[in-house]
Amino acid sequence: AASAYRARLELGIVDTYFLDQRYLRSDGEYIWARTRVAVTEDEGVPLAITHIEDVTEQLHTAEQLQWAATHDELTGLASRSELLQRVDDLLVTSDVGDVALLFIDLDNFKTVNDSLGHEIGDRLLRAMARRLERAVGAGALLGRFGGDEFIVVLTAAGDAPFDPGATAAELLEAIRAAVDIDGTELFLTASIGYSTNHRDHATSGELLRDADAAMYRAKARGRDCVEAYSPGTHEVTALALRTATQLRRGLERGEV
């Protein structure tokens, strides 16, 4: 691997180079070494000074930092920012209607944390992440949005029917199955809202907003169901929020 670098050095094209290479040690472990070579002269005699440094830990730390910047620490799934960036990249090359974003919110998860503790809650989230990975397969993007919320991104494949609603229903079934935590079976349901890139130049933020609004409609229907985004969803959600606010203020003022 270093021969091309050495040739440039010997021909005088460059007077220094450095190269990272991986070596297999006799104990079966791999290490990374950084080799720096510089040419100098001592009383007319050309010399090559070589410095070799073990950078295994340095590169591993860089890899860990890169992983942490793009992944959720608890579940190992793609982080919110990483996933939305991938969706924006996907939307640039996709036709209208070929991308769907599913917003999954686990129902009553706060009850698990409050009654069984956050450690059990975290283990349940990790188990649910592995279950969703198996359910969506390799052809979809999966990430943790935060808390007990997950995002799945689907894309149309060739001439095959594209039915995000059917996939969402399958995910509901997968989520309903019992999760065993230390011999105790726990049962969860979820509310799922989804949206598609129904117009040109859609962004990940718009798909997320629409899927989130649809998810809240699923919550309002009684949870454990799927809702597709449709025009007017935002208005219904906004009206519900305004009504709740007005009712609260009315109670505070004693307007019974």
VOVEX-117084 format. One line per 3 residues: number of its first residue (from 1); for each residue z, y, x of N, C-alpha, C, CB. Coordinates in steps of 0.02 Angstrom, whole numbers, plus 50000, padded with zeros to 5 digits. Glycine has a CB too. Example, Ala and Ser with C-alpha at 12.3 -4.5 7.8 and 13.67 -1.06 7.14 Angstrom:
// residues 2
1) 50390,49716,50660,50390,49775,50615,50390,49835,50660,50452,49776,50565; 50354,49888,50642,50357,49947,50684,50394,50002,50645,50286,49970,50704
***
This chain:
// residues 256
1) 50000,49939,50041,50000,50000,50000,50000,50063,50043,50061,50000,49953; 50027,50058,50103,50033,50117,50146,49971,50126,50190,50094,50112,50189; 49925,50078,50191,49869,50082,50238,49826,50144,50228,49826,50019,50232
4) 49814,50162,50165,49772,50221,50151,49807,50284,50176,49757,50227,50076; 49873,50287,50168,49911,50345,50192,49909,50349,50268,49984,50342,50168; 49916,50291,50300,49915,50290,50373,49847,50311,50399,49933,50220,50400
7) 49794,50289,50366,49726,50306,50387,49715,50382,50385,49674,50270,50344; 49738,50414,50333,49731,50487,50327,49770,50521,50382,49754,50511,50258; 49828,50491,50399,49869,50520,50453,49834,50513,50520,49938,50484,50455
10) 49806,50454,50534,49773,50441,50598,49710,50482,50606,49758,50368,50604; 49676,50496,50550,49615,50536,50554,49629,50611,50558,49571,50522,50494; 49692,50629,50552,49710,50700,50557,49699,50738,50492,49670,50732,50610
13) 49687,50703,50438,49677,50737,50373,49743,50767,50349,49649,50688,50320; 49797,50732,50361,49864,50756,50344,49909,50745,50405,49893,50720,50281; 49965,50780,50408,50011,50769,50463,50078,50739,50441,50023,50834,50500
16) 50082,50723,50374,50143,50691,50349,50128,50658,50282,50201,50743,50342; 50167,50609,50266,50163,50579,50199,50229,50545,50183,50104,50528,50194; 50241,50536,50116,50298,50494,50097,50276,50448,50040,50360,50537,50076
19) 50308,50390,50038,50287,50338,49992,50347,50300,49968,50235,50291,50025; 50352,50290,49902,50405,50247,49873,50377,50177,49864,50432,50276,49806; 50413,50127,49889,50392,50058,49882,50451,50014,49862,50360,50033,49948
22) 50435,49961,49824,50487,49914,49803,50485,49852,49848,50477,49894,49729; 50544,49830,49868,50550,49772,49912,50595,49720,49879,50577,49793,49981; 50578,49656,49891,50619,49601,49866,50665,49578,49923,50575,49543,49841
25) 50730,49584,49911,50778,49563,49961,50785,49487,49961,50846,49597,49949; 50815,49461,50013,50824,49389,50019,50870,49361,49966,50851,49372,50088; 50913,49403,49937,50958,49379,49884,50927,49383,49814,51022,49418,49885
28) 50863,49401,49811,50827,49403,49747,50829,49470,49712,50856,49352,49703; 50867,49518,49738,50870,49585,49708,50814,49629,49735,50938,49617,49723; 50792,49676,49692,50741,49724,49714,50774,49789,49734,50689,49736,49657
31) 50747,49820,49786,50769,49887,49805,50708,49931,49812,50811,49885,49871; 50719,49996,49806,50666,50045,49817,50681,50083,49881,50659,50094,49756; 50630,50090,49923,50638,50127,49985,50585,50183,49988,50631,50081,50047
34) 50607,50241,50011,50561,50298,50019,50548,50306,50094,50591,50363,49988; 50485,50300,50113,50465,50305,50182,50431,50372,50194,50419,50247,50203; 50458,50411,50241,50427,50475,50260,50401,50468,50332,50479,50534,50255
37) 50340,50487,50342,50309,50483,50409,50280,50551,50426,50254,50427,50411; 50295,50574,50485,50269,50638,50510,50244,50629,50581,50323,50694,50507; 50191,50664,50598,50161,50660,50665,50182,50721,50706,50084,50655,50661
40) 50201,50709,50768,50218,50763,50814,50191,50745,50883,50295,50775,50815; 50208,50786,50930,50181,50775,50998,50236,50791,51048,50118,50818,51011; 50242,50750,51100,50291,50761,51152,50256,50757,51219,50349,50708,51148
43) 50245,50816,51251,50210,50820,51315,50142,50786,51312,50252,50789,51370; 50106,50800,51258,50039,50774,51251,50035,50704,51222,50006,50775,51315; 50092,50673,51213,50092,50605,51185,50104,50609,51109,50147,50561,51219
46) 50057,50586,51067,50067,50588,50995,50121,50538,50974,50001,50574,50958; 50164,50561,50930,50218,50519,50905,50219,50520,50829,50287,50541,50933; 50237,50465,50800,50247,50461,50727,50321,50448,50715,50202,50404,50695
49) 50352,50494,50680,50423,50487,50664,50429,50460,50593,50461,50555,50672; 50463,50405,50586,50470,50372,50521,50543,50373,50499,50444,50300,50524; 50553,50394,50436,50620,50395,50407,50618,50353,50344,50644,50468,50393
52) 50662,50304,50339,50664,50259,50281,50731,50267,50246,50652,50185,50301; 50728,50281,50181,50789,50293,50142,50791,50248,50080,50793,50368,50120; 50848,50217,50068,50857,50177,50007,50868,50225,49949,50918,50127,50015
55) 50820,50225,49901,50825,50270,49844,50833,50231,49778,50763,50315,49840; 50857,50169,49783,50864,50127,49724,50907,50161,49672,50894,50059,49743; 50967,50183,49692,51013,50213,49644,50986,50278,49616,51082,50226,49677
58) 50953,50316,49658,50924,50379,49637,50871,50369,49583,50894,50416,49696; 50827,50320,49592,50775,50307,49543,50804,50277,49479,50722,50260,49572; 50854,50234,49486,50886,50206,49426,50919,50261,49385,50938,50153,49446
61) 50951,50309,49419,50983,50364,49383,50931,50406,49346,51023,50408,49432; 50874,50418,49379,50820,50456,49347,50794,50420,49285,50763,50469,49397; 50787,50353,49291,50763,50313,49235,50813,50316,49177,50752,50240,49256
64) 50878,50313,49193,50929,50316,49142,50929,50383,49106,50998,50302,49172; 50920,50437,49145,50918,50504,49115,50858,50511,49069,50918,50558,49170; 50801,50484,49092,50740,50487,49051,50749,50447,48987,50680,50461,49091
67) 50781,50389,48992,50792,50347,48933,50839,50384,48885,50822,50279,48953; 50892,50413,48912,50941,50447,48869,50910,50507,48834,51001,50470,48911; 50860,50538,48864,50829,50596,48834,50784,50578,48775,50788,50634,48886
70) 50764,50515,48771,50716,50495,48719,50743,50442,48672,50653,50471,48752; 50805,50420,48682,50832,50366,48641,50901,50383,48614,50835,50301,48682; 50917,50351,48559,50983,50357,48529,51030,50310,48567,50982,50340,48453
73) 51086,50337,48591,51131,50298,48633,51162,50239,48596,51185,50343,48661; 51180,50248,48533,51215,50196,48496,51170,50136,48480,51243,50224,48432; 51110,50149,48455,51066,50095,48431,51011,50076,48479,51037,50114,48366
76) 50995,50119,48527,50940,50106,48572,50872,50122,48542,50941,50036,48593; 50871,50147,48480,50808,50166,48448,50785,50233,48475,50815,50168,48371; 50723,50251,48459,50697,50317,48478,50741,50371,48446,50623,50325,48457
79) 50752,50425,48483,50791,50480,48456,50750,50519,48406,50817,50526,48512; 50783,50563,48370,50748,50604,48320,50693,50646,48351,50798,50651,48285; 50708,50681,48405,50658,50725,48436,50600,50685,48464,50689,50767,48491
82) 50614,50628,48496,50561,50586,48524,50516,50559,48469,50591,50529,48564; 50546,50535,48415,50506,50506,48361,50461,50559,48329,50551,50474,48309; 50488,50618,48316,50448,50670,48284,50392,50693,48329,50492,50730,48265
85) 50403,50693,48395,50349,50710,48441,50294,50658,48438,50376,50716,48514; 50314,50594,48434,50263,50541,48428,50224,50548,48363,50296,50471,48432; 50259,50568,48309,50224,50576,48245,50174,50633,48249,50275,50590,48188
88) 50192,50688,48280,50145,50744,48288,50084,50722,48328,50179,50804,48324; 50095,50683,48380,50038,50657,48420,49994,50612,48377,50063,50619,48482; 50027,50572,48335,49990,50525,48292,49949,50562,48240,50037,50476,48258
91) 49977,50615,48212,49942,50652,48159,49878,50686,48184,49989,50704,48130; 49877,50703,48248,49818,50736,48276,49756,50691,48270,49830,50755,48349; 49765,50626,48277,49708,50580,48279,49701,50538,48216,49715,50534,48339
94) 49741,50552,48165,49741,50510,48104,49706,50546,48046,49812,50492,48084; 49675,50506,48003,49644,50534,47943,49697,50549,47890,49591,50485,47915; 49679,50591,47843,49724,50607,47788,49743,50543,47750,49692,50659,47739
97) 49807,50535,47737,49830,50476,47700,49843,50415,47741,49782,50460,47648; 49833,50419,47807,49841,50360,47849,49908,50356,47885,49787,50360,47900; 49952,50405,47875,50019,50404,47907,50072,50414,47853,50024,50459,47962
100) 50123,50373,47855,50178,50379,47808,50244,50382,47846,50179,50321,47757; 50289,50425,47823,50355,50430,47853,50406,50410,47800,50370,50502,47879; 50447,50359,47816,50499,50335,47771,50566,50360,47796,50498,50257,47767
103) 50604,50391,47752,50671,50417,47769,50721,50371,47735,50680,50492,47746; 50762,50337,47776,50809,50287,47751,50880,50314,47759,50801,50219,47788; 50918,50314,47704,50987,50335,47706,51030,50279,47677,50998,50402,47666
106) 51076,50253,47718,51120,50199,47694,51168,50226,47642,51158,50167,47753; 51174,50191,47587,51216,50214,47532,51291,50202,47547,51196,50179,47466; 51331,50252,47533,51404,50245,47537,51429,50221,47606,51429,50198,47484
109) 51393,50240,47658,51414,50218,47724,51480,50250,47745,51359,50234,47776; 51492,50309,47721,51555,50344,47737,51615,50302,47717,51557,50412,47703; 51608,50264,47663,51663,50221,47640,51680,50169,47692,51645,50187,47573
112) 51629,50143,47726,51640,50094,47779,51680,50125,47836,51573,50066,47806; 51659,50183,47858,51694,50217,47912,51766,50233,47893,51657,50281,47932; 51775,50258,47832,51842,50279,47810,51890,50220,47801,51837,50318,47745
115) 51863,50163,47777,51906,50106,47761,51913,50057,47819,51879,50070,47701; 51861,50048,47859,51862,49997,47912,51864,50028,47982,51803,49952,47906; 51851,50091,47987,51853,50124,48053,51784,50134,48082,51896,50084,48100
118) 51780,50182,48128,51715,50200,48157,51687,50145,48202,51721,50264,48196; 51730,50105,48233,51705,50051,48276,51665,50001,48236,51763,50016,48313; 51691,49981,48177,51654,49936,48134,51591,49970,48108,51699,49913,48074
121) 51597,50034,48092,51539,50072,48070,51484,50073,48122,51558,50142,48052; 51502,50083,48185,51453,50084,48239,51420,50015,48247,51485,50106,48305; 51460,49963,48243,51431,49895,48249,51384,49880,48191,51487,49843,48251
124) 51401,49906,48133,51358,49896,48075,51292,49933,48084,51394,49920,48011; 51295,49993,48112,51234,50031,48124,51189,49996,48175,51251,50102,48149; 51220,49968,48227,51180,49931,48277,51148,49869,48246,51224,49911,48337
127) 51187,49834,48205,51159,49775,48171,51102,49794,48125,51214,49738,48132; 51110,49850,48090,51057,49873,48044,50995,49894,48083,51083,49931,48000; 51005,49924,48141,50948,49944,48182,50907,49883,48203,50972,49983,48244
130) 50942,49829,48224,50907,49768,48244,50871,49737,48184,50956,49716,48275; 50902,49740,48125,50871,49712,48066,50808,49751,48047,50921,49713,48008; 50811,49817,48051,50753,49858,48035,50697,49846,48086,50771,49932,48034
133) 50715,49836,48149,50664,49821,48200,50626,49757,48181,50696,49813,48270; 50663,49706,48161,50629,49643,48142,50587,49653,48079,50681,49588,48131; 50612,49693,48033,50577,49701,47969,50512,49740,47976,50622,49736,47919
136) 50511,49793,48017,50451,49835,48022,50400,49806,48071,50470,49905,48043; 50423,49765,48119,50376,49736,48167,50354,49786,48220,50317,49709,48132; 50307,49762,48262,50286,49802,48319,50237,49858,48301,50255,49757,48371
139) 50208,49856,48242,50157,49905,48225,50183,49971,48198,50111,49876,48176; 50249,49978,48192,50278,50039,48164,50323,50073,48215,50317,50023,48099; 50335,50137,48203,50383,50175,48243,50450,50176,48206,50358,50247,48259
142) 50504,50166,48242,50570,50164,48211,50618,50206,48253,50596,50092,48204; 50657,50248,48220,50705,50289,48257,50765,50303,48214,50673,50354,48279; 50818,50325,48247,50879,50345,48211,50878,50421,48205,50944,50320,48247
145) 50882,50445,48143,50881,50517,48132,50948,50547,48147,50861,50532,48060; 51001,50510,48135,51069,50534,48146,51115,50504,48094,51071,50611,48145; 51179,50496,48110,51226,50468,48062,51203,50400,48037,51235,50515,48003
148) 51196,50393,47972,51174,50329,47943,51102,50334,47917,51221,50308,47885; 51062,50376,47949,50993,50388,47928,50944,50363,47981,50982,50463,47914; 50891,50330,47957,50839,50303,48000,50771,50327,47976,50842,50225,48002
151) 50723,50328,48021,50655,50347,48005,50608,50291,48026,50635,50414,48040; 50562,50274,47981,50509,50226,47997,50442,50261,47986,50514,50161,47952; 50397,50254,48034,50330,50284,48029,50278,50229,48028,50317,50334,48088
154) 50237,50229,47976,50186,50178,47967,50117,50210,47974,50193,50143,47899; 50069,50171,47997,49999,50195,48001,49953,50143,47970,49979,50209,48075; 49899,50167,47940,49850,50122,47911,49815,50082,47966,49797,50162,47870
157) 49800,50020,47952,49768,49976,48001,49701,49952,47975,49813,49915,48018; 49648,49983,48000,49580,49962,47982,49568,49966,47907,49567,49891,48006; 49539,49911,47880,49523,49910,47809,49579,49878,47767,49458,49871,47798
160) 49634,49860,47799,49689,49829,47762,49720,49880,47714,49742,49801,47810; 49743,49858,47655,49775,49903,47608,49836,49937,47640,49797,49866,47544; 49843,50002,47627,49899,50040,47655,49946,50057,47599,49875,50105,47692
163) 50004,50024,47598,50051,50032,47542,50121,50043,47569,50049,49970,47496; 50139,50106,47587,50205,50121,47613,50260,50102,47564,50210,50194,47631; 50247,50108,47499,50297,50092,47449,50317,50018,47452,50271,50109,47379
166) 50268,49975,47463,50282,49903,47467,50325,49889,47529,50217,49862,47470; 50308,49921,47584,50348,49913,47645,50419,49937,47634,50316,49950,47704; 50427,49995,47601,50493,50021,47587,50534,49972,47545,50488,50089,47551
169) 50501,49941,47495,50535,49892,47453,50558,49832,47494,50489,49869,47395; 50517,49811,47542,50536,49755,47586,50596,49774,47630,50477,49734,47630; 50597,49837,47652,50654,49860,47692,50717,49860,47651,50640,49930,47721
172) 50713,49880,47587,50771,49878,47544,50800,49808,47540,50754,49904,47473; 50755,49758,47532,50777,49689,47528,50812,49668,47593,50718,49643,47514; 50784,49687,47649,50814,49669,47713,50883,49701,47722,50768,49691,47771
175) 50890,49763,47699,50953,49798,47707,51007,49767,47662,50945,49873,47689; 50987,49741,47603,51036,49714,47556,51071,49651,47581,51002,49699,47490; 51039,49614,47626,51068,49552,47650,51134,49565,47686,51019,49515,47697
178) 51181,49518,47680,51247,49527,47709,51244,49534,47785,51292,49467,47691; 51288,49575,47812,51296,49583,47884,51364,49554,47903,51290,49658,47905; 51365,49509,47951,51427,49476,47972,51457,49514,48030,51415,49402,47991
181) 51516,49541,48020,51553,49575,48073,51620,49539,48082,51564,49652,48056; 51624,49500,48137,51686,49462,48151,51707,49418,48093,51742,49510,48169; 51658,49384,48063,51674,49338,48009,51680,49370,47941,51736,49303,48024
184) 51675,49436,47937,51679,49471,47873,51609,49493,47852,51726,49533,47878; 51590,49475,47791,51525,49494,47765,51528,49563,47734,51500,49442,47714; 51483,49606,47756,51478,49673,47728,51410,49681,47696,51490,49728,47783
187) 51408,49716,47640,51346,49725,47604,51331,49800,47598,51349,49692,47534; 51268,49817,47612,51246,49887,47606,51183,49890,47565,51235,49917,47676; 51172,49948,47537,51107,49963,47506,51083,50029,47538,51112,49969,47428
190) 51023,50049,47520,50995,50110,47548,50953,50147,47496,50953,50095,47610; 50946,50210,47507,50899,50252,47468,50843,50272,47515,50935,50316,47437; 50781,50260,47494,50723,50273,47538,50675,50321,47503,50687,50207,47557
193) 50657,50373,47537,50604,50418,47514,50548,50417,47565,50631,50489,47504; 50487,50423,47542,50431,50423,47590,50378,50474,47570,50400,50353,47596; 50341,50495,47620,50286,50543,47610,50229,50523,47655,50309,50617,47623
196) 50169,50547,47640,50111,50534,47681,50079,50601,47701,50060,50489,47643; 50035,50597,47751,49998,50657,47771,49943,50670,47720,49969,50650,47844; 49961,50700,47664,49915,50708,47609,49866,50766,47618,49953,50717,47545
199) 49869,50800,47674,49821,50854,47687,49808,50859,47762,49847,50923,47659; 49755,50894,47779,49739,50904,47850,49793,50946,47884,49670,50939,47857; 49800,50934,47949,49844,50974,47991,49918,50970,47969,49822,51046,47991
202) 49937,50915,47939,50008,50906,47922,50048,50897,47986,50018,50844,47875; 50111,50915,47984,50155,50909,48042,50211,50859,48028,50184,50978,48062; 50243,50837,48081,50299,50791,48072,50355,50824,48032,50326,50767,48141
205) 50366,50889,48043,50418,50924,48006,50405,50924,47931,50424,50995,48031; 50341,50931,47911,50324,50931,47840,50333,50862,47810,50252,50955,47830; 50312,50810,47846,50321,50742,47821,50395,50726,47814,50287,50691,47868
208) 50434,50748,47863,50506,50735,47860,50538,50772,47801,50540,50757,47926; 50519,50834,47791,50546,50874,47735,50530,50840,47668,50517,50946,47735; 50468,50818,47660,50447,50787,47597,50482,50720,47586,50372,50778,47596
211) 50487,50680,47639,50520,50615,47633,50595,50624,47618,50511,50573,47697; 50625,50675,47648,50695,50689,47636,50707,50708,47563,50720,50745,47683; 50662,50750,47536,50668,50770,47466,50661,50709,47420,50615,50823,47448
214) 50614,50664,47437,50605,50603,47397,50666,50558,47401,50542,50565,47419; 50697,50556,47460,50757,50515,47468,50813,50540,47423,50780,50515,47542; 50820,50606,47418,50873,50633,47374,50859,50617,47301,50878,50709,47384
217) 50795,50612,47284,50779,50590,47215,50800,50518,47205,50703,50598,47201; 50792,50476,47256,50815,50407,47252,50890,50404,47244,50792,50366,47314; 50926,50447,47280,50999,50451,47272,51017,50470,47200,51030,50502,47322
220) 50981,50519,47173,50996,50543,47106,50982,50490,47053,50956,50605,47091; 50935,50445,47067,50919,50391,47020,50973,50337,47019,50852,50361,47038; 51019,50339,47065,51072,50289,47067,51076,50248,47130,51063,50243,47011
223) 51036,50267,47180,51036,50234,47246,51003,50165,47242,51108,50227,47273; 50996,50134,47301,50966,50067,47307,50896,50065,47276,51010,50015,47274; 50856,50117,47291,50788,50118,47264,50743,50160,47310,50788,50147,47193
226) 50679,50160,47293,50628,50194,47333,50596,50249,47290,50574,50145,47359; 50585,50307,47321,50549,50361,47287,50494,50387,47332,50598,50418,47267; 50436,50399,47304,50381,50430,47341,50382,50505,47329,50312,50400,47320
229) 50364,50543,47380,50360,50615,47371,50301,50633,47326,50353,50651,47440; 50313,50680,47281,50259,50705,47239,50269,50781,47232,50258,50670,47169; 50216,50818,47221,50223,50890,47213,50273,50906,47158,50155,50922,47196
232) 50316,50954,47171,50368,50971,47123,50436,50943,47142,50349,50947,47055; 50437,50896,47191,50500,50866,47212,50548,50919,47239,50489,50812,47264; 50521,50965,47279,50563,51017,47308,50593,51062,47254,50524,51060,47357
235) 50552,51077,47203,50577,51120,47150,50634,51086,47112,50521,51138,47102; 50627,51020,47099,50679,50983,47063,50743,50982,47105,50656,50912,47048; 50736,50970,47170,50794,50968,47214,50828,51036,47216,50774,50946,47284
238) 50788,51089,47223,50816,51157,47225,50852,51174,47160,50761,51208,47240; 50823,51153,47103,50855,51166,47039,50922,51130,47034,50809,51145,46981; 50924,51068,47058,50987,51030,47056,51040,51064,47099,50975,50958,47081
241) 51020,51089,47157,51068,51123,47200,51094,51187,47167,51036,51140,47268; 51048,51226,47137,51068,51288,47103,51115,51272,47045,51006,51327,47078; 51099,51220,47007,51141,51202,46951,51211,51182,46974,51110,51145,46911
244) 51215,51141,47028,51280,51120,47054,51320,51180,47077,51271,51070,47112; 51286,51228,47109,51321,51288,47133,51348,51329,47075,51274,51330,47176; 51306,51338,47024,51327,51377,46966,51385,51344,46929,51269,51387,46918
247) 51384,51277,46924,51439,51241,46891,51504,51249,46930,51422,51167,46884; 51498,51244,46998,51558,51253,47039,51588,51322,47031,51542,51240,47113; 51544,51373,47033,51569,51441,47025,51598,51452,46955,51512,51492,47038
250) 51568,51421,46905,51594,51427,46838,51664,51397,46831,51547,51394,46789; 51675,51340,46864,51741,51309,46863,51792,51353,46899,51739,51239,46896; 51770,51383,46955,51816,51427,46993,51837,51487,46951,51784,51450,47059
253) 51791,51511,46909,51806,51570,46867,51838,51550,46801,51743,51611,46855; 51847,51485,46790,51878,51462,46728,51832,51466,46668,51940,51502,46715; 51767,51464,46680,51719,51469,46625,51707,51400,46596,51652,51500,46650
256) 51757,51375,46558,51752,51307,46530,51722,51311,46460,51822,51273,46529
***
